[in-house]
Amino acid sequence: MKIAICHTDFRIYWPPRLAALAEFLGKNNSSLHVIEIAGKGSPYAFAGKSAHVIFPCPWTCLFPEKRMEDVSPRVASTRLYEMLDAVSPDIVIAGAIAFPSGATAVRWARQKRRPVIIMDDARLKDVPRSALVNWVKRRIYANVDALFTSAASHISDYKYWGVPENKMFFSVNVVDNSFFTVRSDIARQNAAKIREKYSLPKHFFLGVGRQIPKKNWGTLIEAFCAVVRETINDEWGLVLVGDGSEATLLKKIVDKSNANILFLPFQDQETICQLYGLAECFVLPSIYGETWGNVINEAMASHLPIIISRECGCADTLVREEYNGWHFDPYNQEQLTQILGRFMQLREEERKQIGERSFEIISDWGLDRFYKSAWQAIQFCRNIPVHGYASPLVDRLILNLWKGRYRPV
């Protein structure tokens, strides 16, 4: 059985997932062909393919020297359709139907009468849509054979778009846990050298991500500054890793304070592991649009306690209140200040125990969970009748018109 998986691009978290899936499929008389549309650009433009992953399957990039922003939806759709024709998979897996990869894959699958599995983790509240857009989305999902999404926390959203629960499969959001566990452990063994290299505080909270409005780093900075003023504690710091449109503004806020806050540019995963290894706690304060938060997986695999905004998609699934971390209202700075302060007062052994609980939870969210769930979706699709459009006239028209669009945020 031949499986094709296509998306805008496959960076950061994707190479280990795809390598594991390809290896698993190979052991089950099946094969995988990876198709990404653009080789440059995207919110993860700073990252290339993971150097530590060996790819056991064909990998095709349709526009290796272009950013997705520079490829029109029509051109991307045409080229992807042609590639799917060339590969002729028995089942196609694709990114969200909002993007050219998903829109094209659904159209190709219905015209060729092949099953299609869509990967998506967007929630209703993440992207407000008009009644018309939601109706169109329901019509497209009526032509999707299975959905590969994050967790049971997303069920109600996709039921709203007409996807039956029996067509939903979970755990699309995993990371290579062992990669982060091993390297963060090594970092702890070399703590003095790493601390000196990056001028890291003795104890610090860590935040990693693009510095854009929805990530809400300003609230975290203000909350940490408030804790420092209240406790007069110079042993604790805050380290923020990333860059983005708000970087200059955030640094101006810090310049007005006496808090020990360090900014580092985007780092490769090897360096990130060093920071995970020396951090005391990981914080993700997003206010919207955080459909999951894969950095939480990484931090938990690195034995870190978690302080997380309730708006993050993974909050209820991965973080248990006062067990391996805390939830907070991202619009309530005082609440976050109190949580940071309480954490700073914990004894070292208490902090480590909370981090160990994170590791225990995330141990069940490894690469095997990804490929096993993908395989369940594939097997489900193999057992359903071959079919064309759900509504031959309306759906054919919609899918012929909708090419998807790419709007990075």
C-alpha positions in Angstrom: 0.0 0.0 0.0 1.4 3.4 -1.0 0.8 6.4 1.2 1.5 10.0 0.2 1.7 12.8 2.8 1.7 16.4 1.7 1.9 19.8 3.5 3.1 23.3 3.1 6.4 22.3 4.5 7.8 19.7 6.9 10.2 21.3 9.4 11.1 21.3 13.1 8.8 18.6 14.5 7.9 16.8 11.3 11.1 15.0 10.1 11.2 12.7 13.2 7.5 12.0 12.9 7.8 11.2 9.2 10.9 9.0 9.6 9.1 7.0 12.3 6.0 6.6 10.2 7.9 5.6 7.1 9.8 2.9 9.1 6.6 1.6 10.6 4.9 1.5 7.2 7.8 -0.4 5.7 7.3 -3.1 8.3 3.7 -3.4 7.4 4.1 -3.9 3.6 3.4 -0.2 2.9 5.4 2.8 1.8 5.4 6.6 2.3 6.2 9.4 -0.1 6.6 12.9 1.5 5.6 15.9 -0.6 6.2 19.4 0.7 5.3 22.4 -1.4 7.9 25.1 -0.4 11.5 24.7 0.7 11.8 28.2 2.3 9.7 30.6 4.3 7.0 29.7 6.8 6.9 30.6 10.5 9.8 28.1 11.0 12.0 29.6 8.2 14.9 29.5 10.6 14.9 25.7 10.6 15.9 23.2 8.0 15.3 19.5 8.1 16.4 17.8 11.3 20.0 16.8 10.9 19.7 13.9 13.3 17.0 12.2 11.2 17.7 9.7 8.4 14.8 9.6 5.9 13.9 6.1 4.9 11.4 7.2 2.2 11.2 9.4 -1.0 10.9 13.2 -0.1 9.9 15.6 -2.8 9.9 19.4 -2.5 7.9 21.1 -5.3 9.4 24.6 -4.9 12.7 24.1 -3.0 14.0 27.6 -3.6 10.7 29.5 -2.9 8.8 30.6 0.1 5.1 29.5 0.4 4.2 33.2 0.4 5.7 33.5 -3.1 3.8 30.6 -4.6 0.2 31.4 -5.6 -2.5 29.0 -4.4 -3.4 28.1 -8.0 0.2 27.3 -8.9 0.8 25.3 -5.7 -2.5 23.4 -6.3 -1.7 22.6 -9.9 1.8 21.3 -9.1 0.7 19.3 -6.1 -2.2 17.7 -8.1 0.3 16.7 -10.8 2.7 15.2 -8.2 -0.1 13.2 -6.6 -1.0 11.9 -10.1 2.7 10.9 -10.5 2.9 9.2 -7.2 -0.7 7.8 -7.4 -1.0 6.8 -3.7 -3.7 4.4 -2.4 -4.3 6.9 0.4 -3.3 10.5 0.8 -2.7 12.4 4.1 -2.6 16.2 3.9 -2.4 19.4 5.9 -5.4 21.5 6.8 -8.1 22.1 4.2 -7.5 25.9 4.6 -4.2 25.4 2.9 -3.4 24.4 -0.7 -2.1 21.0 0.5 -5.4 20.0 2.1 -7.7 21.6 -0.4 -5.9 20.0 -3.3 -5.6 16.6 -1.6 -9.4 16.5 -1.0 -10.1 17.4 -4.6 -7.6 14.9 -6.0 -8.9 12.1 -3.7 -12.6 12.7 -4.7 -11.8 12.8 -8.4 -9.6 9.7 -8.2 -12.0 8.0 -5.7 -9.1 7.4 -3.1 -9.3 8.0 0.7 -8.0 11.2 2.1 -6.9 11.9 5.7 -6.7 15.5 6.8 -4.3 16.7 9.6 -5.6 19.7 11.5 -5.6 21.1 15.0 -7.2 24.5 14.5 -10.1 25.2 17.0 -13.2 27.3 16.5 -11.9 30.0 18.8 -8.5 30.2 17.2 -9.7 31.6 13.8 -13.1 33.4 13.8 -15.0 32.6 10.7 -18.2 33.8 9.1 -21.3 31.6 8.8 -20.6 31.2 5.0 -17.0 30.1 5.6 -18.1 27.6 8.2 -20.7 26.2 5.8 -18.0 25.8 3.1 -15.7 24.2 5.6 -18.5 21.7 6.5 -19.0 20.9 2.8 -15.3 20.2 2.3 -15.1 18.0 5.5 -18.0 16.0 4.2 -15.5 14.8 1.5 -12.8 13.9 4.0 -12.6 10.2 5.1 -10.7 10.7 8.4 -9.3 13.4 10.5 -5.9 13.3 12.3 -6.0 15.9 15.1 -4.4 16.6 18.4 -6.5 15.1 21.2 -9.9 14.4 22.6 -10.0 18.1 23.6 -10.6 19.0 20.0 -13.6 16.7 19.4 -16.3 19.3 19.9 -14.7 21.7 17.3 -14.6 19.1 14.5 -18.1 17.8 15.4 -19.2 21.4 14.7 -17.7 21.1 11.2 -19.5 17.9 10.7 -16.8 15.3 11.3 -18.2 12.2 13.2 -16.2 11.2 16.2 -15.5 7.7 14.7 -13.6 9.4 11.9 -11.3 11.2 14.4 -7.8 10.0 15.3 -5.5 11.7 17.7 -1.9 12.5 18.6 -0.8 14.4 15.5 1.2 16.6 17.9 4.2 14.7 19.2 7.9 15.3 19.3 11.0 13.1 19.4 11.0 12.8 23.2 14.2 10.9 23.4 16.1 13.6 21.5 15.2 16.2 24.1 15.5 13.9 27.1 19.0 12.7 26.3 20.4 16.1 25.4 18.8 18.0 28.3 20.3 15.4 30.6 23.7 15.9 29.1 23.3 19.7 29.5 22.7 19.2 33.2 26.0 17.4 33.5 27.8 20.3 31.9 25.8 23.0 33.6 28.6 25.3 34.7 30.1 25.5 31.2 26.7 26.2 29.5 25.7 28.7 32.1 28.9 30.7 31.5 28.5 30.4 27.7 25.1 32.0 27.6 25.4 34.1 30.8 22.4 32.3 32.3 20.9 33.2 35.7 21.4 30.7 38.6 17.7 29.8 38.4 15.4 30.8 35.5 12.0 30.5 33.9 12.3 29.7 30.2 10.0 30.8 27.3 10.6 29.8 23.7 8.7 31.0 20.6 8.1 33.7 18.1 7.9 37.2 19.7 4.5 38.2 18.2 1.4 39.6 19.9 -0.5 36.3 20.3 2.3 34.8 22.3 1.8 37.3 25.0 5.4 37.6 26.2 4.8 41.1 27.5 2.4 39.8 30.2 5.0 37.2 31.3 7.7 39.9 31.5 5.5 42.2 33.5 4.5 39.3 35.8 8.1 38.3 36.4 9.2 41.9 37.0 6.4 42.2 39.6 7.6 39.0 41.4 11.2 40.4 41.5 9.9 43.7 43.0 7.9 41.9 45.6 10.6 39.3 46.6 13.8 41.2 46.0 15.3 38.0 44.6 18.3 38.4 42.3 19.0 34.7 41.9 16.1 34.1 39.5 15.8 35.2 35.9 13.7 34.9 32.8 15.2 33.7 29.5 13.2 34.3 26.3 14.3 32.6 23.1 13.0 33.7 19.7 12.5 36.8 17.5 9.6 38.5 15.8 7.7 41.7 15.3 7.5 42.5 19.1 11.1 41.8 19.9 12.1 45.5 20.1 9.0 46.4 22.2 9.7 43.6 24.6 13.3 44.6 25.1 12.2 48.2 25.8 9.9 46.9 28.6 12.8 45.0 30.1 15.2 48.0 29.8 12.8 49.9 32.2 13.1 47.2 34.9 15.8 45.8 37.1 14.8 42.2 36.5 17.3 39.7 35.2 15.8 39.0 31.8 17.9 37.6 29.0 16.9 37.5 25.3 18.4 35.0 23.0 17.7 34.7 19.2 16.2 31.6 17.7 18.4 28.6 18.5 18.8 25.2 16.8 17.3 22.2 18.7 20.7 21.2 20.1 21.1 24.5 21.8 17.4 24.6 22.9 18.1 21.3 24.7 20.9 22.9 26.7 18.5 25.6 27.8 15.8 23.1 28.7 18.4 21.2 30.8 19.3 24.2 32.9 15.9 25.9 33.2 13.8 25.4 36.4 10.4 25.8 34.7 8.9 26.4 31.2 6.2 29.1 30.6 3.9 29.5 27.7 1.6 32.5 28.0 -0.3 32.6 24.6 -3.6 34.4 24.5 -5.0 32.9 21.2 -4.1 30.9 18.2 -1.9 28.3 20.1 -3.7 25.3 18.7 -1.4 22.9 20.6 2.0 24.1 21.7 4.7 21.6 20.7 7.3 23.4 22.9 5.4 22.0 25.9 6.1 18.5 24.7 9.7 19.4 24.4 9.9 20.9 27.8 8.1 18.0 29.5 10.4 15.5 27.7 13.2 17.6 29.3 11.8 17.0 32.8 10.5 20.6 33.3 7.5 21.8 35.3 5.0 23.8 33.2 3.2 27.0 33.7 0.7 27.4 30.8 -2.0 29.7 29.5 -5.5 28.1 29.6 -5.8 29.2 25.9 -3.2 26.8 24.7 -4.5 23.7 23.0 -2.5 21.2 24.9 -3.2 22.7 28.4 -5.9 20.4 29.5 -4.4 17.3 27.9 -0.7 17.5 29.0 -0.7 19.8 32.1 -2.5 18.7 35.3 -3.1 21.4 37.8 -0.6 21.4 40.7 0.7 18.0 39.6 3.1 18.8 36.8 2.3 22.5 36.5 -0.3 25.3 36.6 -2.9 26.8 34.3 -3.5 30.6 34.3 -5.7 33.1 32.6 -3.4 34.9 30.1 -5.3 38.1 30.6 -4.7 38.1 34.3 -1.2 39.2 35.0 -1.6 39.2 38.8 -2.6 35.5 38.7 0.6 34.7 36.7 2.6 36.8 39.1 1.3 34.7 42.1 2.1 31.4 40.3 5.6 32.5 39.5 6.2 33.6 43.0 4.9 30.3 44.5 7.1 28.3 42.2 10.2 30.3 43.2 9.5 29.5 46.8 9.5 25.7 46.2 12.4 23.6 47.4 14.7 22.2 44.8 13.5 18.6 45.4 9.9 19.8 45.0 10.7 21.4 41.6 12.4 18.3 40.5 9.5 16.1 41.5 7.1 18.2 39.5 9.4 18.0 36.5 9.5 14.2 36.8 5.7 14.1 36.7 5.9 16.1 33.4 8.3 13.4 32.0 6.0 10.6 33.1 3.0 12.2 31.3 4.8 13.0 28.1 6.4 9.5 27.9 3.1 8.4 26.6 3.3 11.0 23.8 6.2 9.7 21.7 6.7 9.1 18.0 5.1 5.7 18.4 1.8 7.4 19.4 2.0 9.3 16.1 2.5 6.5 13.7 0.1 4.1 15.5 -2.7 6.7 15.3 -1.8 7.4 11.7 -2.0 3.7 11.0 -5.4 3.4 12.7 -6.7 6.2 10.4 -5.2 4.4 7.4 -6.8 1.1 8.3 -10.1 2.9 8.9 -9.9 4.3 5.4 -9.1 1.0 3.9 -12.4 -0.4 5.2 -14.8 2.2 3.9 -16.4 2.0 0.5 -14.8 3.8 -2.5 -16.6 7.0 -3.2 -16.6 10.3 -5.1 -18.0 13.6 -4.0 -20.5 13.6 -1.0 -22.6 16.0 -3.1 -21.6 15.8 -6.7 -22.8 19.2 -7.8 -22.1 21.5 -4.8 -19.0 19.9 -3.5 -17.4 19.5 -6.9 -18.0 23.3 -7.5 -16.5 24.2 -4.1 -13.5 22.0 -4.4 -12.8 23.2 -7.9 -12.9 26.8 -6.8 -11.1 26.5 -3.4 -7.4 26.2 -3.8 -6.5 27.0 -0.3 -4.4 30.0 0.9 -1.4 30.4 3.0 -1.5 33.1 5.8 1.4 32.7 8.3 0.8 34.2 11.7 
